[in-house]
C-alpha cells in the first residue's frame, strides 16, 4: 500500500508541476511576447483608443496573470479532489 501511495504522490506532483509550467509559459508568451517581441505588429491594432501592443505591455499581462491565478486555483482543486488530498 505504501508504494501505491508514493506512486500517487509522485504522479500528483508531476501533474502539479506540469500545470505550473504550462501557466508560466502562457504568462511569459503574453507578457514578453505580446508586450515586447510582437509590439510593433500589435501596435497596428487599436483597442479602446490605445495601441494593442501598449495595452498588452501595461494591462494585458496583469489581466492574464489574474486569470491564470484563478484558473490555477480551480485546476488544483480538481487535481486535489482527483487524488483525494483536498481539505
PDB file of N, CA, C and O in Angstrom:
ATOM      1  N   UNK A   1       0.825  -1.200   0.000  1.00  0.00           N
ATOM      2  CA  UNK A   1       0.000   0.000   0.000  1.00  0.00           C
ATOM      3  C   UNK A   1       0.858   1.249   0.000  1.00  0.00           C
ATOM      4  O   UNK A   1       0.483   2.259  -0.595  1.00  0.00           O
ATOM      5  N   UNK A   2       2.010   1.194   0.661  1.00  0.00           N
ATOM      6  CA  UNK A   2       2.878   2.357   0.750  1.00  0.00           C
ATOM      7  C   UNK A   2       3.442   2.734  -0.615  1.00  0.00           C
ATOM      8  O   UNK A   2       3.528   3.918  -0.939  1.00  0.00           O
ATOM      9  N   UNK A   3       3.829   1.738  -1.422  1.00  0.00           N
ATOM     10  CA  UNK A   3       4.351   2.042  -2.747  1.00  0.00           C
ATOM     11  C   UNK A   3       3.285   2.697  -3.614  1.00  0.00           C
ATOM     12  O   UNK A   3       3.583   3.600  -4.396  1.00  0.00           O
ATOM     13  N   UNK A   4       2.060   2.248  -3.477  1.00  0.00           N
ATOM     14  CA  UNK A   4       0.964   2.849  -4.231  1.00  0.00           C
ATOM     15  C   UNK A   4       0.777   4.302  -3.829  1.00  0.00           C
ATOM     16  O   UNK A   4       0.541   5.163  -4.675  1.00  0.00           O
ATOM     17  N   UNK A   5       0.882   4.569  -2.537  1.00  0.00           N
ATOM     18  CA  UNK A   5       0.748   5.934  -2.039  1.00  0.00           C
ATOM     19  C   UNK A   5       1.894   6.817  -2.542  1.00  0.00           C
ATOM     20  O   UNK A   5       1.679   7.969  -2.921  1.00  0.00           O
ATOM     21  N   UNK A   6       3.098   6.272  -2.542  1.00  0.00           N
ATOM     22  CA  UNK A   6       4.252   7.037  -3.042  1.00  0.00           C
ATOM     23  C   UNK A   6       4.136   7.285  -4.536  1.00  0.00           C
ATOM     24  O   UNK A   6       4.497   8.359  -5.018  1.00  0.00           O
ATOM     25  N   UNK A   7       3.633   6.298  -5.273  1.00  0.00           N
ATOM     26  CA  UNK A   7       3.449   6.473  -6.715  1.00  0.00           C
ATOM     27  C   UNK A   7       2.387   7.527  -6.994  1.00  0.00           C
ATOM     28  O   UNK A   7       2.534   8.335  -7.911  1.00  0.00           O
ATOM     29  N   UNK A   8       1.318   7.518  -6.202  1.00  0.00           N
ATOM     30  CA  UNK A   8       0.262   8.525  -6.379  1.00  0.00           C
ATOM     31  C   UNK A   8       0.789   9.918  -6.046  1.00  0.00           C
ATOM     32  O   UNK A   8       0.471  10.887  -6.735  1.00  0.00           O
ATOM     33  N   UNK A   9       1.597  10.018  -4.987  1.00  0.00           N
ATOM     34  CA  UNK A   9       2.173  11.319  -4.620  1.00  0.00           C
ATOM     35  C   UNK A   9       3.101  11.823  -5.714  1.00  0.00           C
ATOM     36  O   UNK A   9       3.099  13.013  -6.029  1.00  0.00           O
ATOM     37  N   UNK A  10       3.890  10.934  -6.293  1.00  0.00           N
ATOM     38  CA  UNK A  10       4.791  11.321  -7.379  1.00  0.00           C
ATOM     39  C   UNK A  10       4.004  11.786  -8.594  1.00  0.00           C
ATOM     40  O   UNK A  10       4.361  12.781  -9.226  1.00  0.00           O
ATOM     41  N   UNK A  11       2.934  11.069  -8.923  1.00  0.00           N
ATOM     42  CA  UNK A  11       2.106  11.464 -10.060  1.00  0.00           C
ATOM     43  C   UNK A  11       1.410  12.795  -9.789  1.00  0.00           C
ATOM     44  O   UNK A  11       1.288  13.630 -10.685  1.00  0.00           O
ATOM     45  N   UNK A  12       0.960  12.989  -8.561  1.00  0.00           N
ATOM     46  CA  UNK A  12       0.309  14.248  -8.180  1.00  0.00           C
ATOM     47  C   UNK A  12       1.260  15.426  -8.382  1.00  0.00           C
ATOM     48  O   UNK A  12       0.887  16.429  -8.991  1.00  0.00           O
ATOM     49  N   UNK A  13       2.470  15.309  -7.881  1.00  0.00           N
ATOM     50  CA  UNK A  13       3.427  16.416  -8.013  1.00  0.00           C
ATOM     51  C   UNK A  13       3.886  16.621  -9.445  1.00  0.00           C
ATOM     52  O   UNK A  13       4.161  17.746  -9.860  1.00  0.00           O
ATOM     53  N   UNK A  14       3.969  15.531 -10.200  1.00  0.00           N
ATOM     54  CA  UNK A  14       4.337  15.660 -11.613  1.00  0.00           C
ATOM     55  C   UNK A  14       3.259  16.446 -12.362  1.00  0.00           C
ATOM     56  O   UNK A  14       3.576  17.321 -13.168  1.00  0.00           O
ATOM     57  N   UNK A  15       2.002  16.140 -12.101  1.00  0.00           N
ATOM     58  CA  UNK A  15       0.920  16.870 -12.759  1.00  0.00           C
ATOM     59  C   UNK A  15       0.834  18.292 -12.259  1.00  0.00           C
ATOM     60  O   UNK A  15       0.517  19.194 -13.035  1.00  0.00           O
ATOM     61  N   UNK A  16       1.109  18.526 -10.973  1.00  0.00           N
ATOM     62  CA  UNK A  16       1.135  19.871 -10.419  1.00  0.00           C
ATOM     63  C   UNK A  16       2.202  20.711 -11.124  1.00  0.00           C
ATOM     64  O   UNK A  16       1.935  21.844 -11.526  1.00  0.00           O
ATOM     65  N   UNK A  17       3.387  20.171 -11.272  1.00  0.00           N
ATOM     66  CA  UNK A  17       4.460  20.892 -11.958  1.00  0.00           C
ATOM     67  C   UNK A  17       4.146  21.129 -13.428  1.00  0.00           C
ATOM     68  O   UNK A  17       4.527  22.156 -13.990  1.00  0.00           O
ATOM     69  N   UNK A  18       3.456  20.184 -14.047  1.00  0.00           N
ATOM     70  CA  UNK A  18       3.061  20.357 -15.440  1.00  0.00           C
ATOM     71  C   UNK A  18       2.087  21.528 -15.574  1.00  0.00           C
ATOM     72  O   UNK A  18       2.202  22.327 -16.504  1.00  0.00           O
ATOM     73  N   UNK A  19       1.138  21.632 -14.658  1.00  0.00           N
ATOM     74  CA  UNK A  19       0.184  22.743 -14.671  1.00  0.00           C
ATOM     75  C   UNK A  19       0.912  24.068 -14.459  1.00  0.00           C
ATOM     76  O   UNK A  19       0.664  25.037 -15.178  1.00  0.00           O
ATOM     77  N   UNK A  20       1.805  24.110 -13.479  1.00  0.00           N
ATOM     78  CA  UNK A  20       2.555  25.335 -13.193  1.00  0.00           C
ATOM     79  C   UNK A  20       3.377  25.754 -14.408  1.00  0.00           C
ATOM     80  O   UNK A  20       3.360  26.921 -14.798  1.00  0.00           O
ATOM     81  N   UNK A  21       4.094  24.804 -15.008  1.00  0.00           N
ATOM     82  CA  UNK A  21       4.926  25.115 -16.169  1.00  0.00           C
ATOM     83  C   UNK A  21       4.072  25.631 -17.336  1.00  0.00           C
ATOM     84  O   UNK A  21       4.456  26.587 -18.010  1.00  0.00           O
ATOM     85  N   UNK A  22       2.926  25.004 -17.570  1.00  0.00           N
ATOM     86  CA  UNK A  22       2.050  25.427 -18.660  1.00  0.00           C
ATOM     87  C   UNK A  22       1.573  26.865 -18.459  1.00  0.00           C
ATOM     88  O   UNK A  22       1.602  27.670 -19.390  1.00  0.00           O
ATOM     89  N   UNK A  23       1.135  27.182 -17.236  1.00  0.00           N
ATOM     90  CA  UNK A  23       0.650  28.529 -16.964  1.00  0.00           C
ATOM     91  C   UNK A  23       1.778  29.561 -17.013  1.00  0.00           C
ATOM     92  O   UNK A  23       1.554  30.695 -17.438  1.00  0.00           O
ATOM     93  N   UNK A  24       2.965  29.190 -16.591  1.00  0.00           N
ATOM     94  CA  UNK A  24       4.099  30.123 -16.684  1.00  0.00           C
ATOM     95  C   UNK A  24       4.479  30.405 -18.136  1.00  0.00           C
ATOM     96  O   UNK A  24       4.840  31.531 -18.479  1.00  0.00           O
ATOM     97  N   UNK A  25       4.397  29.388 -18.983  1.00  0.00           N
ATOM     98  CA  UNK A  25       4.688  29.590 -20.407  1.00  0.00           C
ATOM     99  C   UNK A  25       3.650  30.526 -21.028  1.00  0.00           C
ATOM    100  O   UNK A  25       3.999  31.416 -21.804  1.00  0.00           O
ATOM    101  N   UNK A  26       2.375  30.325 -20.684  1.00  0.00           N
ATOM    102  CA  UNK A  26       1.332  31.215 -21.206  1.00  0.00           C
ATOM    103  C   UNK A  26       1.584  32.646 -20.759  1.00  0.00           C
ATOM    104  O   UNK A  26       1.500  33.572 -21.565  1.00  0.00           O
ATOM    105  N   UNK A  27       1.892  32.833 -19.482  1.00  0.00           N
ATOM    106  CA  UNK A  27       2.137  34.175 -18.972  1.00  0.00           C
ATOM    107  C   UNK A  27       3.367  34.798 -19.627  1.00  0.00           C
ATOM    108  O   UNK A  27       3.359  35.989 -19.939  1.00  0.00           O
ATOM    109  N   UNK A  28       4.427  34.009 -19.841  1.00  0.00           N
ATOM    110  CA  UNK A  28       5.630  34.516 -20.491  1.00  0.00           C
ATOM    111  C   UNK A  28       5.332  34.956 -21.921  1.00  0.00           C
ATOM    112  O   UNK A  28       5.761  36.027 -22.350  1.00  0.00           O
ATOM    113  N   UNK A  29       4.603  34.131 -22.648  1.00  0.00           N
ATOM    114  CA  UNK A  29       4.283  34.467 -24.038  1.00  0.00           C
ATOM    115  C   UNK A  29       3.473  35.754 -24.101  1.00  0.00           C
ATOM    116  O   UNK A  29       3.723  36.607 -24.953  1.00  0.00           O
ATOM    117  N   UNK A  30       2.501  35.899 -23.200  1.00  0.00           N
ATOM    118  CA  UNK A  30       1.667  37.107 -23.216  1.00  0.00           C
ATOM    119  C   UNK A  30       2.464  38.327 -22.787  1.00  0.00           C
ATOM    120  O   UNK A  30       2.414  39.362 -23.452  1.00  0.00           O
ATOM    121  N   UNK A  31       3.203  38.221 -21.678  1.00  0.00           N
ATOM    122  CA  UNK A  31       3.895  39.404 -21.165  1.00  0.00           C
ATOM    123  C   UNK A  31       5.129  39.754 -21.988  1.00  0.00           C
ATOM    124  O   UNK A  31       5.316  40.918 -22.344  1.00  0.00           O
ATOM    125  N   UNK A  32       5.965  38.786 -22.294  1.00  0.00           N
ATOM    126  CA  UNK A  32       7.190  39.069 -23.044  1.00  0.00           C
ATOM    127  C   UNK A  32       6.920  39.124 -24.538  1.00  0.00           C
ATOM    128  O   UNK A  32       7.364  40.045 -25.224  1.00  0.00           O
ATOM    129  N   UNK A  33       6.186  38.128 -25.042  1.00  0.00           N
ATOM    130  CA  UNK A  33       5.928  38.065 -26.483  1.00  0.00           C
ATOM    131  C   UNK A  33       5.069  39.213 -26.976  1.00  0.00           C
ATOM    132  O   UNK A  33       5.454  39.930 -27.900  1.00  0.00           O
ATOM    133  N   UNK A  34       3.906  39.390 -26.363  1.00  0.00           N
ATOM    134  CA  UNK A  34       2.984  40.433 -26.822  1.00  0.00           C
ATOM    135  C   UNK A  34       3.422  41.821 -26.382  1.00  0.00           C
ATOM    136  O   UNK A  34       3.152  42.800 -27.078  1.00  0.00           O
ATOM    137  N   UNK A  35       4.089  41.924 -25.242  1.00  0.00           N
ATOM    138  CA  UNK A  35       4.475  43.239 -24.726  1.00  0.00           C
ATOM    139  C   UNK A  35       5.798  43.748 -25.254  1.00  0.00           C
ATOM    140  O   UNK A  35       6.050  44.953 -25.218  1.00  0.00           O
ATOM    141  N   UNK A  36       6.669  42.845 -25.755  1.00  0.00           N
ATOM    142  CA  UNK A  36       7.995  43.277 -26.196  1.00  0.00           C
ATOM    143  C   UNK A  36       8.297  42.822 -27.616  1.00  0.00           C
ATOM    144  O   UNK A  36       8.612  43.650 -28.470  1.00  0.00           O
ATOM    145  N   UNK A  37       8.207  41.530 -27.885  1.00  0.00           N
ATOM    146  CA  UNK A  37       8.640  40.978 -29.171  1.00  0.00           C
ATOM    147  C   UNK A  37       7.700  41.373 -30.308  1.00  0.00           C
ATOM    148  O   UNK A  37       8.154  41.836 -31.354  1.00  0.00           O
ATOM    149  N   UNK A  38       6.400  41.192 -30.110  1.00  0.00           N
ATOM    150  CA  UNK A  38       5.435  41.450 -31.179  1.00  0.00           C
ATOM    151  C   UNK A  38       4.754  42.807 -31.042  1.00  0.00           C
ATOM    152  O   UNK A  38       3.686  43.020 -31.617  1.00  0.00           O
ATOM    153  N   UNK A  39       5.353  43.721 -30.293  1.00  0.00           N
ATOM    154  CA  UNK A  39       4.710  45.002 -30.010  1.00  0.00           C
ATOM    155  C   UNK A  39       4.485  45.826 -31.286  1.00  0.00           C
ATOM    156  O   UNK A  39       3.459  46.495 -31.408  1.00  0.00           O
ATOM    157  N   UNK A  40       5.408  45.789 -32.217  1.00  0.00           N
ATOM    158  CA  UNK A  40       5.241  46.579 -33.439  1.00  0.00           C
ATOM    159  C   UNK A  40       4.070  46.082 -34.277  1.00  0.00           C
ATOM    160  O   UNK A  40       3.315  46.885 -34.824  1.00  0.00           O
ATOM    161  N   UNK A  41       3.914  44.772 -34.383  1.00  0.00           N
ATOM    162  CA  UNK A  41       2.785  44.221 -35.135  1.00  0.00           C
ATOM    163  C   UNK A  41       1.471  44.492 -34.411  1.00  0.00           C
ATOM    164  O   UNK A  41       0.465  44.813 -35.044  1.00  0.00           O
ATOM    165  N   UNK A  42       1.479  44.362 -33.088  1.00  0.00           N
ATOM    166  CA  UNK A  42       0.251  44.591 -32.325  1.00  0.00           C
ATOM    167  C   UNK A  42      -0.139  46.060 -32.271  1.00  0.00           C
ATOM    168  O   UNK A  42      -1.318  46.375 -32.103  1.00  0.00           O
ATOM    169  N   UNK A  43       0.817  46.960 -32.408  1.00  0.00           N
ATOM    170  CA  UNK A  43       0.513  48.385 -32.373  1.00  0.00           C
ATOM    171  C   UNK A  43      -0.261  48.851 -33.602  1.00  0.00           C
ATOM    172  O   UNK A  43      -0.748  49.981 -33.632  1.00  0.00           O
ATOM    173  N   UNK A  44      -0.379  48.002 -34.607  1.00  0.00           N
ATOM    174  CA  UNK A  44      -1.185  48.333 -35.780  1.00  0.00           C
ATOM    175  C   UNK A  44      -2.672  48.255 -35.471  1.00  0.00           C
ATOM    176  O   UNK A  44      -3.493  48.751 -36.243  1.00  0.00           O
ATOM    177  N   UNK A  45      -3.027  47.633 -34.345  1.00  0.00           N
ATOM    178  CA  UNK A  45      -4.425  47.442 -33.947  1.00  0.00           C
ATOM    179  C   UNK A  45      -4.710  48.343 -32.749  1.00  0.00           C
ATOM    180  O   UNK A  45      -3.908  48.416 -31.818  1.00  0.00           O
ATOM    181  N   UNK A  46      -5.844  49.023 -32.774  1.00  0.00           N
ATOM    182  CA  UNK A  46      -6.253  49.872 -31.655  1.00  0.00           C
ATOM    183  C   UNK A  46      -7.299  49.157 -30.812  1.00  0.00           C
ATOM    184  O   UNK A  46      -8.181  48.480 -31.341  1.00  0.00           O
ATOM    185  N   UNK A  47      -7.192  49.315 -29.494  1.00  0.00           N
ATOM    186  CA  UNK A  47      -8.151  48.750 -28.554  1.00  0.00           C
ATOM    187  C   UNK A  47      -8.565  49.866 -27.604  1.00  0.00           C
ATOM    188  O   UNK A  47      -7.773  50.303 -26.770  1.00  0.00           O
ATOM    189  N   UNK A  48      -9.795  50.322 -27.730  1.00  0.00           N
ATOM    190  CA  UNK A  48     -10.318  51.425 -26.915  1.00  0.00           C
ATOM    191  C   UNK A  48      -9.450  52.672 -27.017  1.00  0.00           C
ATOM    192  O   UNK A  48      -9.263  53.386 -26.032  1.00  0.00           O
ATOM    193  N   UNK A  49      -8.924  52.933 -28.205  1.00  0.00           N
ATOM    194  CA  UNK A  49      -8.126  54.126 -28.432  1.00  0.00           C
ATOM    195  C   UNK A  49      -6.647  53.958 -28.113  1.00  0.00           C
ATOM    196  O   UNK A  49      -5.870  54.889 -28.326  1.00  0.00           O
ATOM    197  N   UNK A  50      -6.242  52.815 -27.615  1.00  0.00           N
ATOM    198  CA  UNK A  50      -4.831  52.554 -27.307  1.00  0.00           C
ATOM    199  C   UNK A  50      -4.288  51.526 -28.277  1.00  0.00           C
ATOM    200  O   UNK A  50      -5.019  50.659 -28.755  1.00  0.00           O
ATOM    201  N   UNK A  51      -3.007  51.627 -28.563  1.00  0.00           N
ATOM    202  CA  UNK A  51      -2.370  50.620 -29.403  1.00  0.00           C
ATOM    203  C   UNK A  51      -2.324  49.304 -28.632  1.00  0.00           C
ATOM    204  O   UNK A  51      -2.047  49.289 -27.433  1.00  0.00           O
ATOM    205  N   UNK A  52      -2.598  48.201 -29.326  1.00  0.00           N
ATOM    206  CA  UNK A  52      -2.727  46.900 -28.674  1.00  0.00           C
ATOM    207  C   UNK A  52      -1.426  46.454 -28.016  1.00  0.00           C
ATOM    208  O   UNK A  52      -1.463  45.850 -26.944  1.00  0.00           O
ATOM    209  N   UNK A  53      -0.287  46.734 -28.624  1.00  0.00           N
ATOM    210  CA  UNK A  53       0.996  46.381 -28.010  1.00  0.00           C
ATOM    211  C   UNK A  53       1.213  47.114 -26.701  1.00  0.00           C
ATOM    212  O   UNK A  53       1.688  46.531 -25.727  1.00  0.00           O
ATOM    213  N   UNK A  54       0.868  48.383 -26.676  1.00  0.00           N
ATOM    214  CA  UNK A  54       0.957  49.176 -25.443  1.00  0.00           C
ATOM    215  C   UNK A  54       0.010  48.610 -24.387  1.00  0.00           C
ATOM    216  O   UNK A  54       0.373  48.501 -23.215  1.00  0.00           O
ATOM    217  N   UNK A  55      -1.205  48.252 -24.806  1.00  0.00           N
ATOM    218  CA  UNK A  55      -2.182  47.714 -23.873  1.00  0.00           C
ATOM    219  C   UNK A  55      -1.691  46.410 -23.256  1.00  0.00           C
ATOM    220  O   UNK A  55      -1.818  46.215 -22.047  1.00  0.00           O
ATOM    221  N   UNK A  56      -1.129  45.510 -24.072  1.00  0.00           N
ATOM    222  CA  UNK A  56      -0.611  44.250 -23.539  1.00  0.00           C
ATOM    223  C   UNK A  56       0.538  44.494 -22.571  1.00  0.00           C
ATOM    224  O   UNK A  56       0.631  43.821 -21.544  1.00  0.00           O
ATOM    225  N   UNK A  57       1.402  45.431 -22.877  1.00  0.00           N
ATOM    226  CA  UNK A  57       2.546  45.702 -22.005  1.00  0.00           C
ATOM    227  C   UNK A  57       2.106  46.271 -20.665  1.00  0.00           C
ATOM    228  O   UNK A  57       2.750  46.013 -19.648  1.00  0.00           O
ATOM    229  N   UNK A  58       1.034  47.031 -20.643  1.00  0.00           N
ATOM    230  CA  UNK A  58       0.622  47.704 -19.415  1.00  0.00           C
ATOM    231  C   UNK A  58      -0.550  47.047 -18.704  1.00  0.00           C
ATOM    232  O   UNK A  58      -0.574  47.017 -17.473  1.00  0.00           O
ATOM    233  N   UNK A  59      -1.498  46.531 -19.423  1.00  0.00           N
ATOM    234  CA  UNK A  59      -2.693  45.971 -18.805  1.00  0.00           C
ATOM    235  C   UNK A  59      -2.865  44.483 -19.074  1.00  0.00           C
ATOM    236  O   UNK A  59      -3.271  43.730 -18.189  1.00  0.00           O
ATOM    237  N   UNK A  60      -2.563  44.071 -20.265  1.00  0.00           N
ATOM    238  CA  UNK A  60      -2.852  42.700 -20.690  1.00  0.00           C
ATOM    239  C   UNK A  60      -2.139  41.635 -19.888  1.00  0.00           C
ATOM    240  O   UNK A  60      -2.744  40.630 -19.516  1.00  0.00           O
ATOM    241  N   UNK A  61      -0.856  41.839 -19.615  1.00  0.00           N
ATOM    242  CA  UNK A  61      -0.123  40.818 -18.871  1.00  0.00           C
ATOM    243  C   UNK A  61      -0.626  40.708 -17.437  1.00  0.00           C
ATOM    244  O   UNK A  61      -0.637  39.616 -16.870  1.00  0.00           O
ATOM    245  N   UNK A  62      -1.039  41.818 -16.847  1.00  0.00           N
ATOM    246  CA  UNK A  62      -1.598  41.786 -15.491  1.00  0.00           C
ATOM    247  C   UNK A  62      -2.937  41.068 -15.501  1.00  0.00           C
ATOM    248  O   UNK A  62      -3.208  40.254 -14.619  1.00  0.00           O
ATOM    249  N   UNK A  63      -3.776  41.358 -16.487  1.00  0.00           N
ATOM    250  CA  UNK A  63      -5.070  40.704 -16.603  1.00  0.00           C
ATOM    251  C   UNK A  63      -4.905  39.199 -16.819  1.00  0.00           C
ATOM    252  O   UNK A  63      -5.608  38.400 -16.200  1.00  0.00           O
ATOM    253  N   UNK A  64      -3.987  38.820 -17.687  1.00  0.00           N
ATOM    254  CA  UNK A  64      -3.733  37.400 -17.933  1.00  0.00           C
ATOM    255  C   UNK A  64      -3.206  36.731 -16.670  1.00  0.00           C
ATOM    256  O   UNK A  64      -3.576  35.594 -16.378  1.00  0.00           O
ATOM    257  N   UNK A  65      -2.348  37.414 -15.917  1.00  0.00           N
ATOM    258  CA  UNK A  65      -1.849  36.861 -14.664  1.00  0.00           C
ATOM    259  C   UNK A  65      -2.998  36.595 -13.688  1.00  0.00           C
ATOM    260  O   UNK A  65      -3.033  35.543 -13.050  1.00  0.00           O
ATOM    261  N   UNK A  66      -3.926  37.524 -13.568  1.00  0.00           N
ATOM    262  CA  UNK A  66      -5.072  37.328 -12.668  1.00  0.00           C
ATOM    263  C   UNK A  66      -5.938  36.164 -13.123  1.00  0.00           C
ATOM    264  O   UNK A  66      -6.380  35.359 -12.303  1.00  0.00           O
ATOM    265  N   UNK A  67      -6.181  36.070 -14.414  1.00  0.00           N
ATOM    266  CA  UNK A  67      -6.971  34.962 -14.955  1.00  0.00           C
ATOM    267  C   UNK A  67      -6.261  33.634 -14.724  1.00  0.00           C
ATOM    268  O   UNK A  67      -6.897  32.647 -14.356  1.00  0.00           O
ATOM    269  N   UNK A  68      -4.947  33.603 -14.936  1.00  0.00           N
ATOM    270  CA  UNK A  68      -4.186  32.371 -14.714  1.00  0.00           C
ATOM    271  C   UNK A  68      -4.172  31.972 -13.244  1.00  0.00           C
ATOM    272  O   UNK A  68      -4.176  30.781 -12.930  1.00  0.00           O
ATOM    273  N   UNK A  69      -4.157  32.939 -12.346  1.00  0.00           N
ATOM    274  CA  UNK A  69      -4.198  32.635 -10.917  1.00  0.00           C
ATOM    275  C   UNK A  69      -5.514  31.954 -10.553  1.00  0.00           C
ATOM    276  O   UNK A  69      -5.522  30.970  -9.813  1.00  0.00           O
ATOM    277  N   UNK A  70      -6.619  32.472 -11.067  1.00  0.00           N
ATOM    278  CA  UNK A  70      -7.919  31.864 -10.812  1.00  0.00           C
ATOM    279  C   UNK A  70      -8.000  30.482 -11.464  1.00  0.00           C
ATOM    280  O   UNK A  70      -8.501  29.535 -10.856  1.00  0.00           O
ATOM    281  N   UNK A  71      -7.509  30.368 -12.692  1.00  0.00           N
ATOM    282  CA  UNK A  71      -7.532  29.078 -13.390  1.00  0.00           C
ATOM    283  C   UNK A  71      -6.678  28.043 -12.658  1.00  0.00           C
ATOM    284  O   UNK A  71      -7.041  26.869 -12.597  1.00  0.00           O
ATOM    285  N   UNK A  72      -5.540  28.480 -12.102  1.00  0.00           N
ATOM    286  CA  UNK A  72      -4.687  27.564 -11.346  1.00  0.00           C
ATOM    287  C   UNK A  72      -5.394  27.067 -10.091  1.00  0.00           C
ATOM    288  O   UNK A  72      -5.317  25.882  -9.766  1.00  0.00           O
ATOM    289  N   UNK A  73      -6.075  27.953  -9.388  1.00  0.00           N
ATOM    290  CA  UNK A  73      -6.789  27.551  -8.178  1.00  0.00           C
ATOM    291  C   UNK A  73      -7.889  26.543  -8.504  1.00  0.00           C
ATOM    292  O   UNK A  73      -8.052  25.550  -7.794  1.00  0.00           O
ATOM    293  N   UNK A  74      -8.641  26.792  -9.571  1.00  0.00           N
ATOM    294  CA  UNK A  74      -9.703  25.876  -9.979  1.00  0.00           C
ATOM    295  C   UNK A  74      -9.113  24.532 -10.395  1.00  0.00           C
ATOM    296  O   UNK A  74      -9.606  23.476  -9.997  1.00  0.00           O
ATOM    297  N   UNK A  75      -8.053  24.584 -11.199  1.00  0.00           N
ATOM    298  CA  UNK A  75      -7.429  23.342 -11.688  1.00  0.00           C
ATOM    299  C   UNK A  75      -6.832  22.531 -10.539  1.00  0.00           C
ATOM    300  O   UNK A  75      -6.935  21.304 -10.531  1.00  0.00           O
ATOM    301  N   UNK A  76      -6.210  23.200  -9.571  1.00  0.00           N
ATOM    302  CA  UNK A  76      -5.613  22.482  -8.445  1.00  0.00           C
ATOM    303  C   UNK A  76      -6.689  21.895  -7.536  1.00  0.00           C
ATOM    304  O   UNK A  76      -6.479  20.830  -6.955  1.00  0.00           O
ATOM    305  N   UNK A  77      -7.830  22.559  -7.400  1.00  0.00           N
ATOM    306  CA  UNK A  77      -8.931  21.972  -6.639  1.00  0.00           C
ATOM    307  C   UNK A  77      -9.404  20.674  -7.280  1.00  0.00           C
ATOM    308  O   UNK A  77      -9.679  19.695  -6.586  1.00  0.00           O
ATOM    309  N   UNK A  78      -9.497  20.671  -8.604  1.00  0.00           N
ATOM    310  CA  UNK A  78      -9.874  19.439  -9.312  1.00  0.00           C
ATOM    311  C   UNK A  78      -8.825  18.351  -9.118  1.00  0.00           C
ATOM    312  O   UNK A  78      -9.158  17.188  -8.891  1.00  0.00           O
ATOM    313  N   UNK A  79      -7.554  18.737  -9.210  1.00  0.00           N
ATOM    314  CA  UNK A  79      -6.478  17.759  -9.036  1.00  0.00           C
ATOM    315  C   UNK A  79      -6.458  17.221  -7.609  1.00  0.00           C
ATOM    316  O   UNK A  79      -6.249  16.026  -7.399  1.00  0.00           O
ATOM    317  N   UNK A  80      -6.672  18.087  -6.636  1.00  0.00           N
ATOM    318  CA  UNK A  80      -6.733  17.646  -5.241  1.00  0.00           C
ATOM    319  C   UNK A  80      -7.879  16.664  -5.023  1.00  0.00           C
ATOM    320  O   UNK A  80      -7.713  15.667  -4.320  1.00  0.00           O
ATOM    321  N   UNK A  81      -9.028  16.934  -5.612  1.00  0.00           N
ATOM    322  CA  UNK A  81     -10.162  16.017  -5.495  1.00  0.00           C
ATOM    323  C   UNK A  81      -9.877  14.687  -6.184  1.00  0.00           C
ATOM    324  O   UNK A  81     -10.256  13.625  -5.690  1.00  0.00           O
ATOM    325  N   UNK A  82      -9.207  14.760  -7.326  1.00  0.00           N
ATOM    326  CA  UNK A  82      -8.879  13.537  -8.069  1.00  0.00           C
ATOM    327  C   UNK A  82      -7.952  12.619  -7.271  1.00  0.00           C
ATOM    328  O   UNK A  82      -8.113  11.399  -7.294  1.00  0.00           O
ATOM    329  N   UNK A  83      -6.985  13.206  -6.568  1.00  0.00           N
ATOM    330  CA  UNK A  83      -6.036  12.410  -5.802  1.00  0.00           C
ATOM    331  C   UNK A  83      -6.428  12.307  -4.331  1.00  0.00           C
ATOM    332  O   UNK A  83      -5.666  11.773  -3.525  1.00  0.00           O
ATOM    333  N   UNK A  84      -7.593  12.806  -3.977  1.00  0.00           N
ATOM    334  CA  UNK A  84      -8.134  12.730  -2.628  1.00  0.00           C
ATOM    335  C   UNK A  84      -7.183  13.337  -1.589  1.00  0.00           C
ATOM    336  O   UNK A  84      -6.921  12.748  -0.540  1.00  0.00           O
ATOM    337  N   UNK A  85      -6.679  14.521  -1.911  1.00  0.00           N
ATOM    338  CA  UNK A  85      -5.829  15.268  -0.961  1.00  0.00           C
ATOM    339  C   UNK A  85      -6.440  16.636  -0.675  1.00  0.00           C
ATOM    340  O   UNK A  85      -5.751  17.560  -0.243  1.00  0.00           O
ATOM    341  N   UNK A  86      -7.723  16.749  -0.920  1.00  0.00           N
ATOM    342  CA  UNK A  86      -8.407  18.023  -0.691  1.00  0.00           C
ATOM    343  C   UNK A  86      -8.623  18.244   0.792  1.00  0.00           C
ATOM    344  O   UNK A  86      -8.532  17.324   1.605  1.00  0.00           O
ATOM    345  N   UNK A  87      -8.915  19.503   1.122  1.00  0.00           N
ATOM    346  CA  UNK A  87      -9.125  19.851   2.518  1.00  0.00           C
ATOM    347  C   UNK A  87     -10.517  19.491   2.970  1.00  0.00           C
ATOM    348  O   UNK A  87     -10.868  19.716   4.128  1.00  0.00           O
TER     349      UNK A  87
END
